[in-house]
Amino acid sequence: MKVPARTNRARFPPPGYVTVYESNLRAGLRFPPSPELIDILIICGVSLSQFSYKAMSIVMGLIVLFRDHGVILSAECLSRMGCLFSDV
């Protein structure tokens, strides 16, 4: 872990580093990230630093909710949930 300088920006991580915002840690992100979160990030094609506070809060909350009920949240399941609520 490295504390950034004022001139550093999350969108330009130093070589060998992954950047995250403090708000993501407040939203429940822990290291190492859960396998469910990694799968969702890979399938969506985004990095940790691209998740907003709200998005991270929602995904982490869903992961915990599913785990509490003995189910693993998969990207496929998350996609199906999105289809239920989409206007398409």
PyMOL Python script that loads the backbone (N, CA, C, O; Angstrom):
from pymol import cmd

cmd.read_pdbstr("""\
ATOM      1  N   MET A   1       0.848  -1.157   0.000  1.00  0.00           N
ATOM      2  CA  MET A   1       0.000   0.000   0.000  1.00  0.00           C
ATOM      3  C   MET A   1       0.899   1.226   0.000  1.00  0.00           C
ATOM      4  O   MET A   1       1.942   1.255   0.653  1.00  0.00           O
ATOM      5  N   LYS A   2       0.476   2.227  -0.739  1.00  0.00           N
ATOM      6  CA  LYS A   2       1.254   3.451  -0.862  1.00  0.00           C
ATOM      7  C   LYS A   2       0.308   4.639  -0.801  1.00  0.00           C
ATOM      8  O   LYS A   2      -0.690   4.678  -1.519  1.00  0.00           O
ATOM      9  N   VAL A   3       0.614   5.598   0.045  1.00  0.00           N
ATOM     10  CA  VAL A   3      -0.184   6.812   0.125  1.00  0.00           C
ATOM     11  C   VAL A   3       0.215   7.704  -1.052  1.00  0.00           C
ATOM     12  O   VAL A   3       1.400   7.963  -1.262  1.00  0.00           O
ATOM     13  N   PRO A   4      -0.768   8.170  -1.816  1.00  0.00           N
ATOM     14  CA  PRO A   4      -0.436   8.953  -3.003  1.00  0.00           C
ATOM     15  C   PRO A   4       0.041  10.367  -2.664  1.00  0.00           C
ATOM     16  O   PRO A   4      -0.303  10.929  -1.624  1.00  0.00           O
ATOM     17  N   ALA A   5       0.832  10.914  -3.562  1.00  0.00           N
ATOM     18  CA  ALA A   5       1.210  12.323  -3.467  1.00  0.00           C
ATOM     19  C   ALA A   5       0.057  13.153  -4.015  1.00  0.00           C
ATOM     20  O   ALA A   5      -0.819  12.617  -4.694  1.00  0.00           O
ATOM     21  N   ARG A   6       0.042  14.434  -3.736  1.00  0.00           N
ATOM     22  CA  ARG A   6      -1.040  15.297  -4.221  1.00  0.00           C
ATOM     23  C   ARG A   6      -1.128  15.319  -5.749  1.00  0.00           C
ATOM     24  O   ARG A   6      -2.200  15.548  -6.308  1.00  0.00           O
ATOM     25  N   THR A   7      -0.021  15.085  -6.410  1.00  0.00           N
ATOM     26  CA  THR A   7      -0.004  15.120  -7.872  1.00  0.00           C
ATOM     27  C   THR A   7      -0.460  13.810  -8.509  1.00  0.00           C
ATOM     28  O   THR A   7      -0.730  13.779  -9.709  1.00  0.00           O
ATOM     29  N   ASN A   8      -0.553  12.727  -7.733  1.00  0.00           N
ATOM     30  CA  ASN A   8      -0.987  11.432  -8.268  1.00  0.00           C
ATOM     31  C   ASN A   8      -2.482  11.436  -8.545  1.00  0.00           C
ATOM     32  O   ASN A   8      -3.251  12.110  -7.859  1.00  0.00           O
ATOM     33  N   ARG A   9      -2.882  10.682  -9.552  1.00  0.00           N
ATOM     34  CA  ARG A   9      -4.291  10.533  -9.903  1.00  0.00           C
ATOM     35  C   ARG A   9      -4.615   9.053 -10.023  1.00  0.00           C
ATOM     36  O   ARG A   9      -3.796   8.267 -10.501  1.00  0.00           O
ATOM     37  N   ALA A  10      -5.810   8.675  -9.587  1.00  0.00           N
ATOM     38  CA  ALA A  10      -6.217   7.264  -9.611  1.00  0.00           C
ATOM     39  C   ALA A  10      -6.271   6.712 -11.025  1.00  0.00           C
ATOM     40  O   ALA A  10      -6.036   5.522 -11.232  1.00  0.00           O
ATOM     41  N   ARG A  11      -6.570   7.546 -11.984  1.00  0.00           N
ATOM     42  CA  ARG A  11      -6.680   7.045 -13.367  1.00  0.00           C
ATOM     43  C   ARG A  11      -5.321   6.764 -13.993  1.00  0.00           C
ATOM     44  O   ARG A  11      -5.251   6.159 -15.062  1.00  0.00           O
ATOM     45  N   PHE A  12      -4.231   7.196 -13.341  1.00  0.00           N
ATOM     46  CA  PHE A  12      -2.879   6.936 -13.817  1.00  0.00           C
ATOM     47  C   PHE A  12      -2.062   6.262 -12.722  1.00  0.00           C
ATOM     48  O   PHE A  12      -1.180   6.888 -12.135  1.00  0.00           O
ATOM     49  N   PRO A  13      -2.349   4.975 -12.438  1.00  0.00           N
ATOM     50  CA  PRO A  13      -1.624   4.306 -11.350  1.00  0.00           C
ATOM     51  C   PRO A  13      -0.152   4.117 -11.702  1.00  0.00           C
ATOM     52  O   PRO A  13       0.190   3.935 -12.871  1.00  0.00           O
ATOM     53  N   PRO A  14       0.719   4.158 -10.694  1.00  0.00           N
ATOM     54  CA  PRO A  14       2.133   3.865 -10.949  1.00  0.00           C
ATOM     55  C   PRO A  14       2.271   2.417 -11.423  1.00  0.00           C
ATOM     56  O   PRO A  14       1.441   1.578 -11.071  1.00  0.00           O
ATOM     57  N   PRO A  15       3.288   2.113 -12.203  1.00  0.00           N
ATOM     58  CA  PRO A  15       3.486   0.736 -12.669  1.00  0.00           C
ATOM     59  C   PRO A  15       3.525  -0.246 -11.491  1.00  0.00           C
ATOM     60  O   PRO A  15       4.222  -0.018 -10.502  1.00  0.00           O
ATOM     61  N   GLY A  16       2.773  -1.330 -11.614  1.00  0.00           N
ATOM     62  CA  GLY A  16       2.748  -2.349 -10.572  1.00  0.00           C
ATOM     63  C   GLY A  16       1.740  -2.089  -9.461  1.00  0.00           C
ATOM     64  O   GLY A  16       1.659  -2.874  -8.516  1.00  0.00           O
ATOM     65  N   TYR A  17       0.969  -1.007  -9.551  1.00  0.00           N
ATOM     66  CA  TYR A  17      -0.007  -0.668  -8.513  1.00  0.00           C
ATOM     67  C   TYR A  17      -1.418  -0.680  -9.073  1.00  0.00           C
ATOM     68  O   TYR A  17      -1.622  -0.485 -10.271  1.00  0.00           O
ATOM     69  N   VAL A  18      -2.387  -0.908  -8.203  1.00  0.00           N
ATOM     70  CA  VAL A  18      -3.801  -0.777  -8.514  1.00  0.00           C
ATOM     71  C   VAL A  18      -4.313   0.354  -7.638  1.00  0.00           C
ATOM     72  O   VAL A  18      -4.019   0.393  -6.443  1.00  0.00           O
ATOM     73  N   THR A  19      -5.063   1.259  -8.206  1.00  0.00           N
ATOM     74  CA  THR A  19      -5.555   2.383  -7.423  1.00  0.00           C
ATOM     75  C   THR A  19      -7.011   2.175  -7.021  1.00  0.00           C
ATOM     76  O   THR A  19      -7.808   1.628  -7.783  1.00  0.00           O
ATOM     77  N   VAL A  20      -7.338   2.613  -5.828  1.00  0.00           N
ATOM     78  CA  VAL A  20      -8.713   2.608  -5.340  1.00  0.00           C
ATOM     79  C   VAL A  20      -8.941   3.908  -4.582  1.00  0.00           C
ATOM     80  O   VAL A  20      -8.002   4.531  -4.085  1.00  0.00           O
ATOM     81  N   TYR A  21     -10.171   4.293  -4.508  1.00  0.00           N
ATOM     82  CA  TYR A  21     -10.537   5.494  -3.776  1.00  0.00           C
ATOM     83  C   TYR A  21     -10.850   5.144  -2.330  1.00  0.00           C
ATOM     84  O   TYR A  21     -11.282   4.032  -2.030  1.00  0.00           O
ATOM     85  N   GLU A  22     -10.630   6.091  -1.449  1.00  0.00           N
ATOM     86  CA  GLU A  22     -10.954   5.897  -0.034  1.00  0.00           C
ATOM     87  C   GLU A  22     -12.428   5.548   0.130  1.00  0.00           C
ATOM     88  O   GLU A  22     -12.790   4.744   0.988  1.00  0.00           O
ATOM     89  N   SER A  23     -13.274   6.153  -0.693  1.00  0.00           N
ATOM     90  CA  SER A  23     -14.711   5.878  -0.592  1.00  0.00           C
ATOM     91  C   SER A  23     -15.022   4.410  -0.862  1.00  0.00           C
ATOM     92  O   SER A  23     -15.972   3.873  -0.292  1.00  0.00           O
ATOM     93  N   ASN A  24     -14.234   3.743  -1.727  1.00  0.00           N
ATOM     94  CA  ASN A  24     -14.452   2.315  -1.970  1.00  0.00           C
ATOM     95  C   ASN A  24     -14.170   1.505  -0.712  1.00  0.00           C
ATOM     96  O   ASN A  24     -14.863   0.526  -0.437  1.00  0.00           O
ATOM     97  N   LEU A  25     -13.164   1.903   0.049  1.00  0.00           N
ATOM     98  CA  LEU A  25     -12.867   1.209   1.306  1.00  0.00           C
ATOM     99  C   LEU A  25     -13.992   1.440   2.308  1.00  0.00           C
ATOM    100  O   LEU A  25     -14.357   0.534   3.058  1.00  0.00           O
ATOM    101  N   ARG A  26     -14.536   2.646   2.320  1.00  0.00           N
ATOM    102  CA  ARG A  26     -15.668   2.940   3.213  1.00  0.00           C
ATOM    103  C   ARG A  26     -16.916   2.160   2.809  1.00  0.00           C
ATOM    104  O   ARG A  26     -17.773   1.872   3.644  1.00  0.00           O
ATOM    105  N   ALA A  27     -17.014   1.816   1.515  1.00  0.00           N
ATOM    106  CA  ALA A  27     -18.169   1.071   1.005  1.00  0.00           C
ATOM    107  C   ALA A  27     -18.071  -0.428   1.276  1.00  0.00           C
ATOM    108  O   ALA A  27     -19.008  -1.170   0.982  1.00  0.00           O
ATOM    109  N   GLY A  28     -16.947  -0.883   1.831  1.00  0.00           N
ATOM    110  CA  GLY A  28     -16.841  -2.296   2.184  1.00  0.00           C
ATOM    111  C   GLY A  28     -15.774  -3.073   1.442  1.00  0.00           C
ATOM    112  O   GLY A  28     -15.600  -4.266   1.688  1.00  0.00           O
ATOM    113  N   LEU A  29     -15.054  -2.423   0.539  1.00  0.00           N
ATOM    114  CA  LEU A  29     -13.992  -3.118  -0.174  1.00  0.00           C
ATOM    115  C   LEU A  29     -12.881  -3.492   0.791  1.00  0.00           C
ATOM    116  O   LEU A  29     -12.407  -2.655   1.559  1.00  0.00           O
ATOM    117  N   ARG A  30     -12.466  -4.755   0.749  1.00  0.00           N
ATOM    118  CA  ARG A  30     -11.362  -5.239   1.583  1.00  0.00           C
ATOM    119  C   ARG A  30     -10.390  -5.979   0.698  1.00  0.00           C
ATOM    120  O   ARG A  30     -10.734  -6.400  -0.406  1.00  0.00           O
ATOM    121  N   PHE A  31      -9.171  -6.135   1.186  1.00  0.00           N
ATOM    122  CA  PHE A  31      -8.142  -6.830   0.412  1.00  0.00           C
ATOM    123  C   PHE A  31      -7.728  -8.093   1.110  1.00  0.00           C
ATOM    124  O   PHE A  31      -7.576  -8.088   2.332  1.00  0.00           O
ATOM    125  N   PRO A  32      -7.540  -9.165   0.398  1.00  0.00           N
ATOM    126  CA  PRO A  32      -7.760  -9.270  -1.044  1.00  0.00           C
ATOM    127  C   PRO A  32      -9.247  -9.187  -1.361  1.00  0.00           C
ATOM    128  O   PRO A  32     -10.082  -9.596  -0.554  1.00  0.00           O
ATOM    129  N   PRO A  33      -9.579  -8.654  -2.543  1.00  0.00           N
ATOM    130  CA  PRO A  33     -10.989  -8.551  -2.920  1.00  0.00           C
ATOM    131  C   PRO A  33     -11.635  -9.937  -2.991  1.00  0.00           C
ATOM    132  O   PRO A  33     -10.969 -10.932  -3.276  1.00  0.00           O
ATOM    133  N   SER A  34     -12.927  -9.982  -2.732  1.00  0.00           N
ATOM    134  CA  SER A  34     -13.645 -11.263  -2.779  1.00  0.00           C
ATOM    135  C   SER A  34     -13.650 -11.810  -4.204  1.00  0.00           C
ATOM    136  O   SER A  34     -13.636 -11.043  -5.168  1.00  0.00           O
ATOM    137  N   PRO A  35     -13.669 -13.126  -4.336  1.00  0.00           N
ATOM    138  CA  PRO A  35     -13.718 -13.740  -5.678  1.00  0.00           C
ATOM    139  C   PRO A  35     -14.932 -13.268  -6.483  1.00  0.00           C
ATOM    140  O   PRO A  35     -14.846 -13.098  -7.700  1.00  0.00           O
ATOM    141  N   GLU A  36     -16.055 -13.059  -5.803  1.00  0.00           N
ATOM    142  CA  GLU A  36     -17.256 -12.589  -6.500  1.00  0.00           C
ATOM    143  C   GLU A  36     -17.016 -11.214  -7.126  1.00  0.00           C
ATOM    144  O   GLU A  36     -17.404 -10.968  -8.268  1.00  0.00           O
ATOM    145  N   LEU A  37     -16.378 -10.327  -6.373  1.00  0.00           N
ATOM    146  CA  LEU A  37     -16.106  -8.984  -6.884  1.00  0.00           C
ATOM    147  C   LEU A  37     -15.148  -9.039  -8.067  1.00  0.00           C
ATOM    148  O   LEU A  37     -15.351  -8.343  -9.062  1.00  0.00           O
ATOM    149  N   ILE A  38     -14.121  -9.848  -7.967  1.00  0.00           N
ATOM    150  CA  ILE A  38     -13.158  -9.974  -9.069  1.00  0.00           C
ATOM    151  C   ILE A  38     -13.849 -10.479 -10.329  1.00  0.00           C
ATOM    152  O   ILE A  38     -13.607  -9.955 -11.416  1.00  0.00           O
ATOM    153  N   ASP A  39     -14.703 -11.489 -10.199  1.00  0.00           N
ATOM    154  CA  ASP A  39     -15.439 -12.008 -11.363  1.00  0.00           C
ATOM    155  C   ASP A  39     -16.305 -10.927 -11.997  1.00  0.00           C
ATOM    156  O   ASP A  39     -16.341 -10.798 -13.221  1.00  0.00           O
ATOM    157  N   ILE A  40     -17.003 -10.151 -11.171  1.00  0.00           N
ATOM    158  CA  ILE A  40     -17.880  -9.093 -11.679  1.00  0.00           C
ATOM    159  C   ILE A  40     -17.059  -8.032 -12.406  1.00  0.00           C
ATOM    160  O   ILE A  40     -17.455  -7.568 -13.476  1.00  0.00           O
ATOM    161  N   LEU A  41     -15.925  -7.646 -11.837  1.00  0.00           N
ATOM    162  CA  LEU A  41     -15.070  -6.643 -12.476  1.00  0.00           C
ATOM    163  C   LEU A  41     -14.554  -7.136 -13.824  1.00  0.00           C
ATOM    164  O   LEU A  41     -14.551  -6.390 -14.803  1.00  0.00           O
ATOM    165  N   ILE A  42     -14.119  -8.391 -13.872  1.00  0.00           N
ATOM    166  CA  ILE A  42     -13.582  -8.957 -15.118  1.00  0.00           C
ATOM    167  C   ILE A  42     -14.661  -9.015 -16.186  1.00  0.00           C
ATOM    168  O   ILE A  42     -14.424  -8.597 -17.320  1.00  0.00           O
ATOM    169  N   ILE A  43     -15.824  -9.516 -15.856  1.00  0.00           N
ATOM    170  CA  ILE A  43     -16.892  -9.649 -16.842  1.00  0.00           C
ATOM    171  C   ILE A  43     -17.388  -8.288 -17.317  1.00  0.00           C
ATOM    172  O   ILE A  43     -17.725  -8.120 -18.489  1.00  0.00           O
ATOM    173  N   CYS A  44     -17.431  -7.318 -16.407  1.00  0.00           N
ATOM    174  CA  CYS A  44     -17.865  -5.964 -16.787  1.00  0.00           C
ATOM    175  C   CYS A  44     -16.759  -5.177 -17.476  1.00  0.00           C
ATOM    176  O   CYS A  44     -17.018  -4.138 -18.083  1.00  0.00           O
ATOM    177  N   GLY A  45     -15.520  -5.673 -17.383  1.00  0.00           N
ATOM    178  CA  GLY A  45     -14.404  -5.003 -18.041  1.00  0.00           C
ATOM    179  C   GLY A  45     -14.019  -3.685 -17.391  1.00  0.00           C
ATOM    180  O   GLY A  45     -13.619  -2.743 -18.075  1.00  0.00           O
ATOM    181  N   VAL A  46     -14.138  -3.616 -16.063  1.00  0.00           N
ATOM    182  CA  VAL A  46     -13.783  -2.392 -15.336  1.00  0.00           C
ATOM    183  C   VAL A  46     -12.766  -2.706 -14.248  1.00  0.00           C
ATOM    184  O   VAL A  46     -12.589  -3.861 -13.859  1.00  0.00           O
ATOM    185  N   SER A  47     -12.103  -1.667 -13.766  1.00  0.00           N
ATOM    186  CA  SER A  47     -11.143  -1.832 -12.678  1.00  0.00           C
ATOM    187  C   SER A  47     -11.766  -1.339 -11.383  1.00  0.00           C
ATOM    188  O   SER A  47     -12.808  -0.685 -11.394  1.00  0.00           O
ATOM    189  N   LEU A  48     -11.129  -1.651 -10.281  1.00  0.00           N
ATOM    190  CA  LEU A  48     -11.614  -1.206  -8.971  1.00  0.00           C
ATOM    191  C   LEU A  48     -11.789   0.307  -8.915  1.00  0.00           C
ATOM    192  O   LEU A  48     -12.756   0.801  -8.334  1.00  0.00           O
ATOM    193  N   SER A  49     -10.869   1.034  -9.509  1.00  0.00           N
ATOM    194  CA  SER A  49     -10.924   2.492  -9.427  1.00  0.00           C
ATOM    195  C   SER A  49     -12.066   3.093 -10.235  1.00  0.00           C
ATOM    196  O   SER A  49     -12.365   4.278 -10.088  1.00  0.00           O
ATOM    197  N   GLN A  50     -12.708   2.301 -11.082  1.00  0.00           N
ATOM    198  CA  GLN A  50     -13.821   2.807 -11.877  1.00  0.00           C
ATOM    199  C   GLN A  50     -15.164   2.664 -11.168  1.00  0.00           C
ATOM    200  O   GLN A  50     -16.165   3.211 -11.630  1.00  0.00           O
ATOM    201  N   PHE A  51     -15.198   1.949 -10.073  1.00  0.00           N
ATOM    202  CA  PHE A  51     -16.441   1.799  -9.315  1.00  0.00           C
ATOM    203  C   PHE A  51     -16.645   3.014  -8.427  1.00  0.00           C
ATOM    204  O   PHE A  51     -15.757   3.384  -7.659  1.00  0.00           O
ATOM    205  N   SER A  52     -17.800   3.627  -8.530  1.00  0.00           N
ATOM    206  CA  SER A  52     -18.124   4.751  -7.660  1.00  0.00           C
ATOM    207  C   SER A  52     -18.470   4.217  -6.265  1.00  0.00           C
ATOM    208  O   SER A  52     -18.620   3.011  -6.067  1.00  0.00           O
ATOM    209  N   TYR A  53     -18.591   5.125  -5.323  1.00  0.00           N
ATOM    210  CA  TYR A  53     -18.955   4.743  -3.959  1.00  0.00           C
ATOM    211  C   TYR A  53     -20.276   3.985  -3.952  1.00  0.00           C
ATOM    212  O   TYR A  53     -20.395   2.942  -3.310  1.00  0.00           O
ATOM    213  N   LYS A  54     -21.268   4.512  -4.668  1.00  0.00           N
ATOM    214  CA  LYS A  54     -22.585   3.857  -4.687  1.00  0.00           C
ATOM    215  C   LYS A  54     -22.518   2.471  -5.314  1.00  0.00           C
ATOM    216  O   LYS A  54     -23.100   1.522  -4.789  1.00  0.00           O
ATOM    217  N   ALA A  55     -21.814   2.351  -6.432  1.00  0.00           N
ATOM    218  CA  ALA A  55     -21.706   1.051  -7.100  1.00  0.00           C
ATOM    219  C   ALA A  55     -21.012   0.042  -6.189  1.00  0.00           C
ATOM    220  O   ALA A  55     -21.451  -1.102  -6.074  1.00  0.00           O
ATOM    221  N   MET A  56     -19.930   0.471  -5.544  1.00  0.00           N
ATOM    222  CA  MET A  56     -19.204  -0.428  -4.649  1.00  0.00           C
ATOM    223  C   MET A  56     -20.081  -0.830  -3.467  1.00  0.00           C
ATOM    224  O   MET A  56     -20.085  -1.993  -3.062  1.00  0.00           O
ATOM    225  N   SER A  57     -20.825   0.132  -2.912  1.00  0.00           N
ATOM    226  CA  SER A  57     -21.723  -0.160  -1.792  1.00  0.00           C
ATOM    227  C   SER A  57     -22.775  -1.193  -2.175  1.00  0.00           C
ATOM    228  O   SER A  57     -23.063  -2.112  -1.408  1.00  0.00           O
ATOM    229  N   ILE A  58     -23.335  -1.037  -3.348  1.00  0.00           N
ATOM    230  CA  ILE A  58     -24.384  -1.956  -3.806  1.00  0.00           C
ATOM    231  C   ILE A  58     -23.821  -3.354  -4.034  1.00  0.00           C
ATOM    232  O   ILE A  58     -24.382  -4.340  -3.556  1.00  0.00           O
ATOM    233  N   VAL A  59     -22.718  -3.439  -4.761  1.00  0.00           N
ATOM    234  CA  VAL A  59     -22.138  -4.753  -5.066  1.00  0.00           C
ATOM    235  C   VAL A  59     -21.680  -5.449  -3.790  1.00  0.00           C
ATOM    236  O   VAL A  59     -21.954  -6.635  -3.604  1.00  0.00           O
ATOM    237  N   MET A  60     -20.983  -4.728  -2.905  1.00  0.00           N
ATOM    238  CA  MET A  60     -20.514  -5.352  -1.664  1.00  0.00           C
ATOM    239  C   MET A  60     -21.706  -5.772  -0.792  1.00  0.00           C
ATOM    240  O   MET A  60     -21.678  -6.827  -0.159  1.00  0.00           O
ATOM    241  N   GLY A  61     -22.736  -4.947  -0.769  1.00  0.00           N
ATOM    242  CA  GLY A  61     -23.938  -5.304  -0.005  1.00  0.00           C
ATOM    243  C   GLY A  61     -24.606  -6.559  -0.546  1.00  0.00           C
ATOM    244  O   GLY A  61     -25.053  -7.409   0.225  1.00  0.00           O
ATOM    245  N   LEU A  62     -24.677  -6.679  -1.879  1.00  0.00           N
ATOM    246  CA  LEU A  62     -25.264  -7.869  -2.485  1.00  0.00           C
ATOM    247  C   LEU A  62     -24.425  -9.111  -2.205  1.00  0.00           C
ATOM    248  O   LEU A  62     -24.967 -10.184  -1.938  1.00  0.00           O
ATOM    249  N   ILE A  63     -23.100  -8.966  -2.267  1.00  0.00           N
ATOM    250  CA  ILE A  63     -22.222 -10.106  -1.980  1.00  0.00           C
ATOM    251  C   ILE A  63     -22.455 -10.600  -0.558  1.00  0.00           C
ATOM    252  O   ILE A  63     -22.569 -11.804  -0.325  1.00  0.00           O
ATOM    253  N   VAL A  64     -22.525  -9.671   0.391  1.00  0.00           N
ATOM    254  CA  VAL A  64     -22.745 -10.048   1.792  1.00  0.00           C
ATOM    255  C   VAL A  64     -24.132 -10.660   1.980  1.00  0.00           C
ATOM    256  O   VAL A  64     -24.277 -11.665   2.676  1.00  0.00           O
ATOM    257  N   LEU A  65     -25.149 -10.060   1.364  1.00  0.00           N
ATOM    258  CA  LEU A  65     -26.512 -10.585   1.469  1.00  0.00           C
ATOM    259  C   LEU A  65     -26.589 -12.012   0.939  1.00  0.00           C
ATOM    260  O   LEU A  65     -27.175 -12.886   1.578  1.00  0.00           O
ATOM    261  N   PHE A  66     -26.002 -12.244  -0.221  1.00  0.00           N
ATOM    262  CA  PHE A  66     -26.019 -13.583  -0.801  1.00  0.00           C
ATOM    263  C   PHE A  66     -25.262 -14.569   0.092  1.00  0.00           C
ATOM    264  O   PHE A  66     -25.728 -15.684   0.326  1.00  0.00           O
ATOM    265  N   ARG A  67     -24.085 -14.151   0.590  1.00  0.00           N
ATOM    266  CA  ARG A  67     -23.304 -15.041   1.466  1.00  0.00           C
ATOM    267  C   ARG A  67     -24.082 -15.404   2.729  1.00  0.00           C
ATOM    268  O   ARG A  67     -24.032 -16.543   3.192  1.00  0.00           O
ATOM    269  N   ASP A  68     -24.804 -14.421   3.285  1.00  0.00           N
ATOM    270  CA  ASP A  68     -25.601 -14.687   4.486  1.00  0.00           C
ATOM    271  C   ASP A  68     -26.675 -15.738   4.243  1.00  0.00           C
ATOM    272  O   ASP A  68     -27.127 -16.405   5.174  1.00  0.00           O
ATOM    273  N   HIS A  69     -27.081 -15.881   2.978  1.00  0.00           N
ATOM    274  CA  HIS A  69     -28.095 -16.876   2.626  1.00  0.00           C
ATOM    275  C   HIS A  69     -27.492 -18.122   1.994  1.00  0.00           C
ATOM    276  O   HIS A  69     -28.208 -18.954   1.436  1.00  0.00           O
ATOM    277  N   GLY A  70     -26.155 -18.245   2.085  1.00  0.00           N
ATOM    278  CA  GLY A  70     -25.483 -19.444   1.592  1.00  0.00           C
ATOM    279  C   GLY A  70     -25.371 -19.538   0.081  1.00  0.00           C
ATOM    280  O   GLY A  70     -25.217 -20.630  -0.465  1.00  0.00           O
ATOM    281  N   VAL A  71     -25.448 -18.406  -0.593  1.00  0.00           N
ATOM    282  CA  VAL A  71     -25.384 -18.381  -2.056  1.00  0.00           C
ATOM    283  C   VAL A  71     -24.221 -17.483  -2.472  1.00  0.00           C
ATOM    284  O   VAL A  71     -23.923 -16.489  -1.810  1.00  0.00           O
ATOM    285  N   ILE A  72     -23.572 -17.845  -3.575  1.00  0.00           N
ATOM    286  CA  ILE A  72     -22.490 -17.014  -4.099  1.00  0.00           C
ATOM    287  C   ILE A  72     -23.052 -16.147  -5.212  1.00  0.00           C
ATOM    288  O   ILE A  72     -23.680 -16.652  -6.143  1.00  0.00           O
ATOM    289  N   LEU A  73     -22.827 -14.838  -5.117  1.00  0.00           N
ATOM    290  CA  LEU A  73     -23.274 -13.916  -6.152  1.00  0.00           C
ATOM    291  C   LEU A  73     -22.352 -14.043  -7.354  1.00  0.00           C
ATOM    292  O   LEU A  73     -21.158 -13.761  -7.258  1.00  0.00           O
ATOM    293  N   SER A  74     -22.896 -14.460  -8.469  1.00  0.00           N
ATOM    294  CA  SER A  74     -22.105 -14.585  -9.702  1.00  0.00           C
ATOM    295  C   SER A  74     -22.451 -13.414 -10.622  1.00  0.00           C
ATOM    296  O   SER A  74     -23.476 -12.753 -10.459  1.00  0.00           O
ATOM    297  N   ALA A  75     -21.581 -13.183 -11.575  1.00  0.00           N
ATOM    298  CA  ALA A  75     -21.850 -12.129 -12.553  1.00  0.00           C
ATOM    299  C   ALA A  75     -23.110 -12.453 -13.356  1.00  0.00           C
ATOM    300  O   ALA A  75     -23.864 -11.552 -13.723  1.00  0.00           O
ATOM    301  N   GLU A  76     -23.336 -13.741 -13.627  1.00  0.00           N
ATOM    302  CA  GLU A  76     -24.536 -14.161 -14.353  1.00  0.00           C
ATOM    303  C   GLU A  76     -25.793 -13.814 -13.555  1.00  0.00           C
ATOM    304  O   GLU A  76     -26.772 -13.311 -14.106  1.00  0.00           O
ATOM    305  N   CYS A  77     -25.751 -14.090 -12.255  1.00  0.00           N
ATOM    306  CA  CYS A  77     -26.884 -13.783 -11.383  1.00  0.00           C
ATOM    307  C   CYS A  77     -27.128 -12.273 -11.338  1.00  0.00           C
ATOM    308  O   CYS A  77     -28.271 -11.818 -11.394  1.00  0.00           O
ATOM    309  N   LEU A  78     -26.053 -11.513 -11.236  1.00  0.00           N
ATOM    310  CA  LEU A  78     -26.160 -10.057 -11.209  1.00  0.00           C
ATOM    311  C   LEU A  78     -26.753  -9.541 -12.521  1.00  0.00           C
ATOM    312  O   LEU A  78     -27.559  -8.610 -12.519  1.00  0.00           O
ATOM    313  N   SER A  79     -26.354 -10.147 -13.631  1.00  0.00           N
ATOM    314  CA  SER A  79     -26.886  -9.768 -14.937  1.00  0.00           C
ATOM    315  C   SER A  79     -28.381 -10.057 -15.019  1.00  0.00           C
ATOM    316  O   SER A  79     -29.149  -9.246 -15.536  1.00  0.00           O
ATOM    317  N   ARG A  80     -28.785 -11.201 -14.513  1.00  0.00           N
ATOM    318  CA  ARG A  80     -30.216 -11.542 -14.520  1.00  0.00           C
ATOM    319  C   ARG A  80     -31.013 -10.575 -13.663  1.00  0.00           C
ATOM    320  O   ARG A  80     -32.128 -10.200 -14.026  1.00  0.00           O
ATOM    321  N   MET A  81     -30.454 -10.164 -12.526  1.00  0.00           N
ATOM    322  CA  MET A  81     -31.131  -9.198 -11.675  1.00  0.00           C
ATOM    323  C   MET A  81     -31.311  -7.881 -12.427  1.00  0.00           C
ATOM    324  O   MET A  81     -32.354  -7.236 -12.314  1.00  0.00           O
ATOM    325  N   GLY A  82     -30.303  -7.486 -13.187  1.00  0.00           N
ATOM    326  CA  GLY A  82     -30.382  -6.260 -13.987  1.00  0.00           C
ATOM    327  C   GLY A  82     -31.462  -6.342 -15.042  1.00  0.00           C
ATOM    328  O   GLY A  82     -32.156  -5.361 -15.310  1.00  0.00           O
ATOM    329  N   CYS A  83     -31.606  -7.528 -15.650  1.00  0.00           N
ATOM    330  CA  CYS A  83     -32.640  -7.712 -16.665  1.00  0.00           C
ATOM    331  C   CYS A  83     -34.039  -7.604 -16.059  1.00  0.00           C
ATOM    332  O   CYS A  83     -34.969  -7.148 -16.723  1.00  0.00           O
ATOM    333  N   LEU A  84     -34.187  -8.014 -14.824  1.00  0.00           N
ATOM    334  CA  LEU A  84     -35.492  -7.915 -14.162  1.00  0.00           C
ATOM    335  C   LEU A  84     -35.935  -6.476 -14.008  1.00  0.00           C
ATOM    336  O   LEU A  84     -37.131  -6.186 -14.038  1.00  0.00           O
ATOM    337  N   PHE A  85     -34.983  -5.570 -13.843  1.00  0.00           N
ATOM    338  CA  PHE A  85     -35.312  -4.192 -13.556  1.00  0.00           C
ATOM    339  C   PHE A  85     -35.055  -3.251 -14.724  1.00  0.00           C
ATOM    340  O   PHE A  85     -35.201  -2.038 -14.578  1.00  0.00           O
ATOM    341  N   SER A  86     -34.682  -3.775 -15.856  1.00  0.00           N
ATOM    342  CA  SER A  86     -34.372  -2.919 -17.004  1.00  0.00           C
ATOM    343  C   SER A  86     -35.653  -2.566 -17.741  1.00  0.00           C
ATOM    344  O   SER A  86     -36.657  -3.273 -17.658  1.00  0.00           O
ATOM    345  N   ASP A  87     -35.593  -1.449 -18.467  1.00  0.00           N
ATOM    346  CA  ASP A  87     -36.752  -0.993 -19.234  1.00  0.00           C
ATOM    347  C   ASP A  87     -36.802  -1.602 -20.636  1.00  0.00           C
ATOM    348  O   ASP A  87     -37.712  -1.308 -21.411  1.00  0.00           O
ATOM    349  N   VAL A  88     -35.818  -2.456 -20.962  1.00  0.00           N
ATOM    350  CA  VAL A  88     -35.735  -3.028 -22.304  1.00  0.00           C
ATOM    351  C   VAL A  88     -36.769  -4.103 -22.486  1.00  0.00           C
ATOM    352  O   VAL A  88     -36.854  -4.703 -23.557  1.00  0.00           O
TER     353      VAL A  88
END
""", "prot")
cmd.dss("prot")
cmd.show_as("cartoon", "prot")
cmd.util.cbc("prot")
cmd.orient("prot")
